[in-house]
Amino acid sequence: MAVITAENLHYAIEQKRDELYEIASQHSWTSPEVIHVSQELDKLITRHVLAIHASDHLN
């Protein structure tokens, strides 16, 4: 897995959120397309939370 900075991760989350809203404007919120992008966003957010948690233990 590639190393990603907090800034890049934040940017990726914002981009994925924008993508989610764009797709949701074209499809139902329960469509497979929207659910897939939502799951990708969830993974990015989880990664961000885990990174914050890990950095808290280092300090």
PDB file of N, CA, C, O and CB in Angstrom:
ATOM      1  N   MET A   1       0.856  -1.187   0.000  1.00  0.00           N
ATOM      2  CA  MET A   1       0.000   0.000   0.000  1.00  0.00           C
ATOM      3  C   MET A   1       0.897   1.243   0.000  1.00  0.00           C
ATOM      4  O   MET A   1       1.869   1.311   0.751  1.00  0.00           O
ATOM      5  CB  MET A   1      -0.971   0.002   1.240  1.00  0.00           C
ATOM      6  N   ALA A   2       0.575   2.192  -0.819  1.00  0.00           N
ATOM      7  CA  ALA A   2       1.364   3.408  -0.926  1.00  0.00           C
ATOM      8  C   ALA A   2       1.208   4.263   0.326  1.00  0.00           C
ATOM      9  O   ALA A   2       0.152   4.285   0.958  1.00  0.00           O
ATOM     10  CB  ALA A   2       0.956   4.202  -2.168  1.00  0.00           C
ATOM     11  N   VAL A   3       2.276   4.961   0.663  1.00  0.00           N
ATOM     12  CA  VAL A   3       2.234   5.892   1.785  1.00  0.00           C
ATOM     13  C   VAL A   3       1.475   7.128   1.325  1.00  0.00           C
ATOM     14  O   VAL A   3       1.711   7.649   0.235  1.00  0.00           O
ATOM     15  CB  VAL A   3       3.679   6.261   2.289  1.00  0.00           C
ATOM     16  N   ILE A   4       0.574   7.581   2.157  1.00  0.00           N
ATOM     17  CA  ILE A   4      -0.234   8.749   1.808  1.00  0.00           C
ATOM     18  C   ILE A   4      -0.199   9.723   2.974  1.00  0.00           C
ATOM     19  O   ILE A   4      -0.376   9.334   4.129  1.00  0.00           O
ATOM     20  CB  ILE A   4      -1.703   8.344   1.460  1.00  0.00           C
ATOM     21  N   THR A   5       0.029  10.983   2.664  1.00  0.00           N
ATOM     22  CA  THR A   5       0.083  11.997   3.712  1.00  0.00           C
ATOM     23  C   THR A   5      -1.331  12.348   4.164  1.00  0.00           C
ATOM     24  O   THR A   5      -2.308  12.080   3.464  1.00  0.00           O
ATOM     25  CB  THR A   5       0.827  13.260   3.216  1.00  0.00           C
ATOM     26  N   ALA A   6      -1.421  12.949   5.337  1.00  0.00           N
ATOM     27  CA  ALA A   6      -2.723  13.366   5.860  1.00  0.00           C
ATOM     28  C   ALA A   6      -3.394  14.349   4.901  1.00  0.00           C
ATOM     29  O   ALA A   6      -4.607  14.305   4.698  1.00  0.00           O
ATOM     30  CB  ALA A   6      -2.567  14.004   7.257  1.00  0.00           C
ATOM     31  N   GLU A   7      -2.592  15.229   4.322  1.00  0.00           N
ATOM     32  CA  GLU A   7      -3.136  16.211   3.379  1.00  0.00           C
ATOM     33  C   GLU A   7      -3.691  15.523   2.134  1.00  0.00           C
ATOM     34  O   GLU A   7      -4.775  15.866   1.662  1.00  0.00           O
ATOM     35  CB  GLU A   7      -2.055  17.231   2.981  1.00  0.00           C
ATOM     36  N   ASN A   8      -2.949  14.554   1.604  1.00  0.00           N
ATOM     37  CA  ASN A   8      -3.421  13.823   0.428  1.00  0.00           C
ATOM     38  C   ASN A   8      -4.660  13.005   0.751  1.00  0.00           C
ATOM     39  O   ASN A   8      -5.577  12.904  -0.065  1.00  0.00           O
ATOM     40  CB  ASN A   8      -2.320  12.913  -0.112  1.00  0.00           C
ATOM     41  N   LEU A   9      -4.686  12.425   1.936  1.00  0.00           N
ATOM     42  CA  LEU A   9      -5.845  11.635   2.341  1.00  0.00           C
ATOM     43  C   LEU A   9      -7.075  12.529   2.475  1.00  0.00           C
ATOM     44  O   LEU A   9      -8.168  12.156   2.049  1.00  0.00           O
ATOM     45  CB  LEU A   9      -5.566  10.904   3.669  1.00  0.00           C
ATOM     46  N   HIS A  10      -6.894  13.694   3.059  1.00  0.00           N
ATOM     47  CA  HIS A  10      -8.009  14.638   3.183  1.00  0.00           C
ATOM     48  C   HIS A  10      -8.526  15.037   1.801  1.00  0.00           C
ATOM     49  O   HIS A  10      -9.735  15.107   1.580  1.00  0.00           O
ATOM     50  CB  HIS A  10      -7.574  15.894   3.977  1.00  0.00           C
ATOM     51  N   TYR A  11      -7.615  15.296   0.885  1.00  0.00           N
ATOM     52  CA  TYR A  11      -7.994  15.658  -0.479  1.00  0.00           C
ATOM     53  C   TYR A  11      -8.747  14.506  -1.151  1.00  0.00           C
ATOM     54  O   TYR A  11      -9.747  14.733  -1.832  1.00  0.00           O
ATOM     55  CB  TYR A  11      -6.744  16.037  -1.305  1.00  0.00           C
ATOM     56  N   ALA A  12      -8.271  13.278  -0.961  1.00  0.00           N
ATOM     57  CA  ALA A  12      -8.926  12.108  -1.540  1.00  0.00           C
ATOM     58  C   ALA A  12     -10.340  11.946  -0.995  1.00  0.00           C
ATOM     59  O   ALA A  12     -11.254  11.578  -1.733  1.00  0.00           O
ATOM     60  CB  ALA A  12      -8.106  10.846  -1.261  1.00  0.00           C
ATOM     61  N   ILE A  13     -10.522  12.217   0.286  1.00  0.00           N
ATOM     62  CA  ILE A  13     -11.854  12.133   0.895  1.00  0.00           C
ATOM     63  C   ILE A  13     -12.780  13.169   0.274  1.00  0.00           C
ATOM     64  O   ILE A  13     -13.920  12.861  -0.072  1.00  0.00           O
ATOM     65  CB  ILE A  13     -11.773  12.335   2.427  1.00  0.00           C
ATOM     66  N   GLU A  14     -12.293  14.390   0.134  1.00  0.00           N
ATOM     67  CA  GLU A  14     -13.115  15.448  -0.463  1.00  0.00           C
ATOM     68  C   GLU A  14     -13.485  15.110  -1.906  1.00  0.00           C
ATOM     69  O   GLU A  14     -14.625  15.321  -2.322  1.00  0.00           O
ATOM     70  CB  GLU A  14     -12.374  16.793  -0.413  1.00  0.00           C
ATOM     71  N   GLN A  15     -12.529  14.589  -2.665  1.00  0.00           N
ATOM     72  CA  GLN A  15     -12.793  14.216  -4.054  1.00  0.00           C
ATOM     73  C   GLN A  15     -13.821  13.085  -4.130  1.00  0.00           C
ATOM     74  O   GLN A  15     -14.726  13.120  -4.964  1.00  0.00           O
ATOM     75  CB  GLN A  15     -11.489  13.794  -4.752  1.00  0.00           C
ATOM     76  N   LYS A  16     -13.682  12.095  -3.268  1.00  0.00           N
ATOM     77  CA  LYS A  16     -14.607  10.957  -3.277  1.00  0.00           C
ATOM     78  C   LYS A  16     -16.003  11.414  -2.853  1.00  0.00           C
ATOM     79  O   LYS A  16     -17.002  10.928  -3.384  1.00  0.00           O
ATOM     80  CB  LYS A  16     -14.098   9.828  -2.339  1.00  0.00           C
ATOM     81  N   ARG A  17     -16.075  12.339  -1.905  1.00  0.00           N
ATOM     82  CA  ARG A  17     -17.375  12.872  -1.482  1.00  0.00           C
ATOM     83  C   ARG A  17     -18.046  13.606  -2.639  1.00  0.00           C
ATOM     84  O   ARG A  17     -19.247  13.452  -2.863  1.00  0.00           O
ATOM     85  CB  ARG A  17     -17.209  13.820  -0.269  1.00  0.00           C
ATOM     86  N   ASP A  18     -17.276  14.399  -3.367  1.00  0.00           N
ATOM     87  CA  ASP A  18     -17.823  15.101  -4.541  1.00  0.00           C
ATOM     88  C   ASP A  18     -18.315  14.096  -5.579  1.00  0.00           C
ATOM     89  O   ASP A  18     -19.382  14.272  -6.168  1.00  0.00           O
ATOM     90  CB  ASP A  18     -16.757  16.037  -5.169  1.00  0.00           C
ATOM     91  N   GLU A  19     -17.531  13.044  -5.796  1.00  0.00           N
ATOM     92  CA  GLU A  19     -17.921  12.004  -6.746  1.00  0.00           C
ATOM     93  C   GLU A  19     -19.222  11.329  -6.301  1.00  0.00           C
ATOM     94  O   GLU A  19     -20.101  11.054  -7.118  1.00  0.00           O
ATOM     95  CB  GLU A  19     -16.795  10.956  -6.891  1.00  0.00           C
ATOM     96  N   LEU A  20     -19.331  11.071  -5.013  1.00  0.00           N
ATOM     97  CA  LEU A  20     -20.542  10.437  -4.481  1.00  0.00           C
ATOM     98  C   LEU A  20     -21.772  11.304  -4.747  1.00  0.00           C
ATOM     99  O   LEU A  20     -22.795  10.802  -5.212  1.00  0.00           O
ATOM    100  CB  LEU A  20     -20.394  10.177  -2.970  1.00  0.00           C
ATOM    101  N   TYR A  21     -21.678  12.588  -4.457  1.00  0.00           N
ATOM    102  CA  TYR A  21     -22.823  13.472  -4.685  1.00  0.00           C
ATOM    103  C   TYR A  21     -23.167  13.588  -6.166  1.00  0.00           C
ATOM    104  O   TYR A  21     -24.339  13.675  -6.532  1.00  0.00           O
ATOM    105  CB  TYR A  21     -22.540  14.853  -4.114  1.00  0.00           C
ATOM    106  N   GLU A  22     -22.152  13.590  -7.007  1.00  0.00           N
ATOM    107  CA  GLU A  22     -22.390  13.669  -8.453  1.00  0.00           C
ATOM    108  C   GLU A  22     -23.134  12.426  -8.940  1.00  0.00           C
ATOM    109  O   GLU A  22     -24.120  12.532  -9.668  1.00  0.00           O
ATOM    110  CB  GLU A  22     -21.055  13.827  -9.217  1.00  0.00           C
ATOM    111  N   ILE A  23     -22.661  11.263  -8.540  1.00  0.00           N
ATOM    112  CA  ILE A  23     -23.312  10.019  -8.964  1.00  0.00           C
ATOM    113  C   ILE A  23     -24.709   9.911  -8.365  1.00  0.00           C
ATOM    114  O   ILE A  23     -25.644   9.465  -9.030  1.00  0.00           O
ATOM    115  CB  ILE A  23     -22.466   8.798  -8.557  1.00  0.00           C
ATOM    116  N   ALA A  24     -24.848  10.321  -7.107  1.00  0.00           N
ATOM    117  CA  ALA A  24     -26.163  10.253  -6.459  1.00  0.00           C
ATOM    118  C   ALA A  24     -27.166  11.193  -7.112  1.00  0.00           C
ATOM    119  O   ALA A  24     -28.371  10.951  -7.049  1.00  0.00           O
ATOM    120  CB  ALA A  24     -26.037  10.587  -4.978  1.00  0.00           C
ATOM    121  N   SER A  25     -26.683  12.261  -7.739  1.00  0.00           N
ATOM    122  CA  SER A  25     -27.604  13.174  -8.420  1.00  0.00           C
ATOM    123  C   SER A  25     -28.146  12.553  -9.708  1.00  0.00           C
ATOM    124  O   SER A  25     -29.155  13.004 -10.251  1.00  0.00           O
ATOM    125  CB  SER A  25     -26.902  14.505  -8.733  1.00  0.00           C
ATOM    126  N   GLN A  26     -27.463  11.514 -10.188  1.00  0.00           N
ATOM    127  CA  GLN A  26     -27.870  10.844 -11.418  1.00  0.00           C
ATOM    128  C   GLN A  26     -28.584   9.523 -11.169  1.00  0.00           C
ATOM    129  O   GLN A  26     -29.267   9.004 -12.052  1.00  0.00           O
ATOM    130  CB  GLN A  26     -26.671  10.608 -12.287  1.00  0.00           C
ATOM    131  N   HIS A  27     -28.426   8.982  -9.973  1.00  0.00           N
ATOM    132  CA  HIS A  27     -28.985   7.679  -9.627  1.00  0.00           C
ATOM    133  C   HIS A  27     -29.665   7.759  -8.268  1.00  0.00           C
ATOM    134  O   HIS A  27     -29.559   8.763  -7.564  1.00  0.00           O
ATOM    135  CB  HIS A  27     -27.887   6.590  -9.622  1.00  0.00           C
ATOM    136  N   SER A  28     -30.350   6.708  -7.917  1.00  0.00           N
ATOM    137  CA  SER A  28     -30.935   6.586  -6.583  1.00  0.00           C
ATOM    138  C   SER A  28     -29.804   6.397  -5.572  1.00  0.00           C
ATOM    139  O   SER A  28     -28.755   5.848  -5.906  1.00  0.00           O
ATOM    140  CB  SER A  28     -31.952   5.396  -6.516  1.00  0.00           C
ATOM    141  N   TRP A  29     -30.020   6.855  -4.333  1.00  0.00           N
ATOM    142  CA  TRP A  29     -29.021   6.668  -3.276  1.00  0.00           C
ATOM    143  C   TRP A  29     -28.786   5.194  -2.973  1.00  0.00           C
ATOM    144  O   TRP A  29     -27.769   4.842  -2.376  1.00  0.00           O
ATOM    145  CB  TRP A  29     -29.454   7.390  -2.006  1.00  0.00           C
ATOM    146  N   THR A  30     -29.704   4.336  -3.372  1.00  0.00           N
ATOM    147  CA  THR A  30     -29.560   2.899  -3.116  1.00  0.00           C
ATOM    148  C   THR A  30     -29.069   2.133  -4.349  1.00  0.00           C
ATOM    149  O   THR A  30     -29.040   0.902  -4.342  1.00  0.00           O
ATOM    150  CB  THR A  30     -30.891   2.320  -2.651  1.00  0.00           C
ATOM    151  N   SER A  31     -28.689   2.847  -5.393  1.00  0.00           N
ATOM    152  CA  SER A  31     -28.205   2.182  -6.606  1.00  0.00           C
ATOM    153  C   SER A  31     -26.830   1.560  -6.345  1.00  0.00           C
ATOM    154  O   SER A  31     -26.089   2.043  -5.488  1.00  0.00           O
ATOM    155  CB  SER A  31     -28.132   3.187  -7.794  1.00  0.00           C
ATOM    156  N   PRO A  32     -26.490   0.513  -7.061  1.00  0.00           N
ATOM    157  CA  PRO A  32     -25.174  -0.115  -6.884  1.00  0.00           C
ATOM    158  C   PRO A  32     -24.007   0.853  -7.111  1.00  0.00           C
ATOM    159  O   PRO A  32     -22.984   0.769  -6.432  1.00  0.00           O
ATOM    160  CB  PRO A  32     -25.040  -1.290  -7.830  1.00  0.00           C
ATOM    161  N   GLU A  33     -24.167   1.763  -8.062  1.00  0.00           N
ATOM    162  CA  GLU A  33     -23.104   2.733  -8.348  1.00  0.00           C
ATOM    163  C   GLU A  33     -22.840   3.631  -7.133  1.00  0.00           C
ATOM    164  O   GLU A  33     -21.693   3.856  -6.748  1.00  0.00           O
ATOM    165  CB  GLU A  33     -23.478   3.594  -9.575  1.00  0.00           C
ATOM    166  N   VAL A  34     -23.904   4.128  -6.553  1.00  0.00           N
ATOM    167  CA  VAL A  34     -23.779   5.013  -5.399  1.00  0.00           C
ATOM    168  C   VAL A  34     -23.243   4.245  -4.193  1.00  0.00           C
ATOM    169  O   VAL A  34     -22.389   4.748  -3.464  1.00  0.00           O
ATOM    170  CB  VAL A  34     -25.135   5.660  -5.063  1.00  0.00           C
ATOM    171  N   ILE A  35     -23.734   3.051  -3.987  1.00  0.00           N
ATOM    172  CA  ILE A  35     -23.271   2.242  -2.851  1.00  0.00           C
ATOM    173  C   ILE A  35     -21.783   1.948  -2.981  1.00  0.00           C
ATOM    174  O   ILE A  35     -21.053   2.000  -1.991  1.00  0.00           O
ATOM    175  CB  ILE A  35     -24.068   0.922  -2.758  1.00  0.00           C
ATOM    176  N   HIS A  36     -21.328   1.640  -4.185  1.00  0.00           N
ATOM    177  CA  HIS A  36     -19.902   1.350  -4.396  1.00  0.00           C
ATOM    178  C   HIS A  36     -19.036   2.556  -4.031  1.00  0.00           C
ATOM    179  O   HIS A  36     -18.049   2.415  -3.309  1.00  0.00           O
ATOM    180  CB  HIS A  36     -19.646   0.942  -5.862  1.00  0.00           C
ATOM    181  N   VAL A  37     -19.395   3.719  -4.517  1.00  0.00           N
ATOM    182  CA  VAL A  37     -18.610   4.921  -4.229  1.00  0.00           C
ATOM    183  C   VAL A  37     -18.703   5.261  -2.738  1.00  0.00           C
ATOM    184  O   VAL A  37     -17.722   5.704  -2.140  1.00  0.00           O
ATOM    185  CB  VAL A  37     -19.100   6.117  -5.091  1.00  0.00           C
ATOM    186  N   SER A  38     -19.860   5.058  -2.150  1.00  0.00           N
ATOM    187  CA  SER A  38     -20.021   5.298  -0.721  1.00  0.00           C
ATOM    188  C   SER A  38     -19.102   4.389   0.102  1.00  0.00           C
ATOM    189  O   SER A  38     -18.526   4.823   1.099  1.00  0.00           O
ATOM    190  CB  SER A  38     -21.482   5.083  -0.311  1.00  0.00           C
ATOM    191  N   GLN A  39     -18.970   3.150  -0.313  1.00  0.00           N
ATOM    192  CA  GLN A  39     -18.073   2.218   0.376  1.00  0.00           C
ATOM    193  C   GLN A  39     -16.618   2.643   0.217  1.00  0.00           C
ATOM    194  O   GLN A  39     -15.828   2.513   1.152  1.00  0.00           O
ATOM    195  CB  GLN A  39     -18.267   0.792  -0.159  1.00  0.00           C
ATOM    196  N   GLU A  40     -16.263   3.146  -0.953  1.00  0.00           N
ATOM    197  CA  GLU A  40     -14.909   3.657  -1.151  1.00  0.00           C
ATOM    198  C   GLU A  40     -14.643   4.845  -0.229  1.00  0.00           C
ATOM    199  O   GLU A  40     -13.567   4.955   0.359  1.00  0.00           O
ATOM    200  CB  GLU A  40     -14.696   4.063  -2.622  1.00  0.00           C
ATOM    201  N   LEU A  41     -15.629   5.730  -0.107  1.00  0.00           N
ATOM    202  CA  LEU A  41     -15.506   6.876   0.791  1.00  0.00           C
ATOM    203  C   LEU A  41     -15.366   6.404   2.235  1.00  0.00           C
ATOM    204  O   LEU A  41     -14.545   6.935   2.982  1.00  0.00           O
ATOM    205  CB  LEU A  41     -16.722   7.814   0.648  1.00  0.00           C
ATOM    206  N   ASP A  42     -16.150   5.424   2.627  1.00  0.00           N
ATOM    207  CA  ASP A  42     -16.052   4.865   3.983  1.00  0.00           C
ATOM    208  C   ASP A  42     -14.641   4.358   4.262  1.00  0.00           C
ATOM    209  O   ASP A  42     -14.107   4.579   5.349  1.00  0.00           O
ATOM    210  CB  ASP A  42     -17.069   3.724   4.171  1.00  0.00           C
ATOM    211  N   LYS A  43     -14.040   3.686   3.299  1.00  0.00           N
ATOM    212  CA  LYS A  43     -12.687   3.154   3.482  1.00  0.00           C
ATOM    213  C   LYS A  43     -11.671   4.283   3.677  1.00  0.00           C
ATOM    214  O   LYS A  43     -10.779   4.181   4.519  1.00  0.00           O
ATOM    215  CB  LYS A  43     -12.287   2.286   2.275  1.00  0.00           C
ATOM    216  N   LEU A  44     -11.811   5.349   2.903  1.00  0.00           N
ATOM    217  CA  LEU A  44     -10.910   6.489   3.059  1.00  0.00           C
ATOM    218  C   LEU A  44     -11.073   7.142   4.427  1.00  0.00           C
ATOM    219  O   LEU A  44     -10.085   7.493   5.072  1.00  0.00           O
ATOM    220  CB  LEU A  44     -11.160   7.516   1.955  1.00  0.00           C
ATOM    221  N   ILE A  45     -12.308   7.305   4.865  1.00  0.00           N
ATOM    222  CA  ILE A  45     -12.563   7.918   6.166  1.00  0.00           C
ATOM    223  C   ILE A  45     -12.016   7.036   7.283  1.00  0.00           C
ATOM    224  O   ILE A  45     -11.413   7.533   8.234  1.00  0.00           O
ATOM    225  CB  ILE A  45     -14.072   8.163   6.366  1.00  0.00           C
ATOM    226  N   THR A  46     -12.228   5.728   7.167  1.00  0.00           N
ATOM    227  CA  THR A  46     -11.706   4.804   8.172  1.00  0.00           C
ATOM    228  C   THR A  46     -10.184   4.886   8.227  1.00  0.00           C
ATOM    229  O   THR A  46      -9.592   4.905   9.307  1.00  0.00           O
ATOM    230  CB  THR A  46     -12.154   3.360   7.868  1.00  0.00           C
ATOM    231  N   ARG A  47      -9.562   4.935   7.062  1.00  0.00           N
ATOM    232  CA  ARG A  47      -8.096   5.048   7.007  1.00  0.00           C
ATOM    233  C   ARG A  47      -7.629   6.329   7.690  1.00  0.00           C
ATOM    234  O   ARG A  47      -6.623   6.328   8.399  1.00  0.00           O
ATOM    235  CB  ARG A  47      -7.603   5.019   5.542  1.00  0.00           C
ATOM    236  N   HIS A  48      -8.354   7.410   7.476  1.00  0.00           N
ATOM    237  CA  HIS A  48      -8.023   8.695   8.103  1.00  0.00           C
ATOM    238  C   HIS A  48      -8.146   8.603   9.624  1.00  0.00           C
ATOM    239  O   HIS A  48      -7.255   9.050  10.346  1.00  0.00           O
ATOM    240  CB  HIS A  48      -8.940   9.812   7.562  1.00  0.00           C
ATOM    241  N   VAL A  49      -9.238   8.028  10.107  1.00  0.00           N
ATOM    242  CA  VAL A  49      -9.458   7.897  11.553  1.00  0.00           C
ATOM    243  C   VAL A  49      -8.369   7.026  12.178  1.00  0.00           C
ATOM    244  O   VAL A  49      -7.843   7.354  13.241  1.00  0.00           O
ATOM    245  CB  VAL A  49     -10.858   7.296  11.842  1.00  0.00           C
ATOM    246  N   LEU A  50      -8.035   5.923  11.523  1.00  0.00           N
ATOM    247  CA  LEU A  50      -6.984   5.044  12.043  1.00  0.00           C
ATOM    248  C   LEU A  50      -5.629   5.752  12.076  1.00  0.00           C
ATOM    249  O   LEU A  50      -4.848   5.554  13.006  1.00  0.00           O
ATOM    250  CB  LEU A  50      -6.888   3.773  11.193  1.00  0.00           C
ATOM    251  N   ALA A  51      -5.355   6.566  11.076  1.00  0.00           N
ATOM    252  CA  ALA A  51      -4.099   7.314  11.044  1.00  0.00           C
ATOM    253  C   ALA A  51      -4.038   8.315  12.195  1.00  0.00           C
ATOM    254  O   ALA A  51      -2.994   8.477  12.826  1.00  0.00           O
ATOM    255  CB  ALA A  51      -3.938   8.040   9.697  1.00  0.00           C
ATOM    256  N   ILE A  52      -5.146   8.979  12.465  1.00  0.00           N
ATOM    257  CA  ILE A  52      -5.204   9.920  13.578  1.00  0.00           C
ATOM    258  C   ILE A  52      -5.005   9.186  14.897  1.00  0.00           C
ATOM    259  O   ILE A  52      -4.258   9.641  15.763  1.00  0.00           O
ATOM    260  CB  ILE A  52      -6.545  10.677  13.581  1.00  0.00           C
ATOM    261  N   HIS A  53      -5.675   8.054  15.044  1.00  0.00           N
ATOM    262  CA  HIS A  53      -5.573   7.251  16.254  1.00  0.00           C
ATOM    263  C   HIS A  53      -4.129   6.787  16.461  1.00  0.00           C
ATOM    264  O   HIS A  53      -3.612   6.838  17.577  1.00  0.00           O
ATOM    265  CB  HIS A  53      -6.527   6.040  16.181  1.00  0.00           C
ATOM    266  N   ALA A  54      -3.489   6.338  15.395  1.00  0.00           N
ATOM    267  CA  ALA A  54      -2.109   5.878  15.482  1.00  0.00           C
ATOM    268  C   ALA A  54      -1.162   7.015  15.869  1.00  0.00           C
ATOM    269  O   ALA A  54      -0.249   6.822  16.671  1.00  0.00           O
ATOM    270  CB  ALA A  54      -1.674   5.264  14.154  1.00  0.00           C
ATOM    271  N   SER A  55      -1.382   8.192  15.300  1.00  0.00           N
ATOM    272  CA  SER A  55      -0.511   9.324  15.612  1.00  0.00           C
ATOM    273  C   SER A  55      -0.706   9.797  17.049  1.00  0.00           C
ATOM    274  O   SER A  55       0.235  10.300  17.662  1.00  0.00           O
ATOM    275  CB  SER A  55      -0.773  10.475  14.644  1.00  0.00           C
ATOM    276  N   ASP A  56      -1.905   9.644  17.592  1.00  0.00           N
ATOM    277  CA  ASP A  56      -2.158   9.999  18.990  1.00  0.00           C
ATOM    278  C   ASP A  56      -1.353   9.118  19.923  1.00  0.00           C
ATOM    279  O   ASP A  56      -0.915   9.573  20.979  1.00  0.00           O
ATOM    280  CB  ASP A  56      -3.647   9.884  19.317  1.00  0.00           C
ATOM    281  N   HIS A  57      -1.153   7.869  19.549  1.00  0.00           N
ATOM    282  CA  HIS A  57      -0.379   6.947  20.384  1.00  0.00           C
ATOM    283  C   HIS A  57       1.108   7.211  20.300  1.00  0.00           C
ATOM    284  O   HIS A  57       1.858   6.801  21.185  1.00  0.00           O
ATOM    285  CB  HIS A  57      -0.659   5.520  19.986  1.00  0.00           C
ATOM    286  N   LEU A  58       1.550   7.888  19.252  1.00  0.00           N
ATOM    287  CA  LEU A  58       2.963   8.198  19.101  1.00  0.00           C
ATOM    288  C   LEU A  58       3.356   9.408  19.928  1.00  0.00           C
ATOM    289  O   LEU A  58       4.529   9.579  20.259  1.00  0.00           O
ATOM    290  CB  LEU A  58       3.297   8.434  17.642  1.00  0.00           C
ATOM    291  N   ASN A  59       2.398  10.241  20.260  1.00  0.00           N
ATOM    292  CA  ASN A  59       2.682  11.484  21.008  1.00  0.00           C
ATOM    293  C   ASN A  59       2.569  11.290  22.482  1.00  0.00           C
ATOM    294  O   ASN A  59       2.776  12.233  23.246  1.00  0.00           O
ATOM    295  CB  ASN A  59       1.752  12.588  20.586  1.00  0.00           C
TER     296      ASN A  59
END
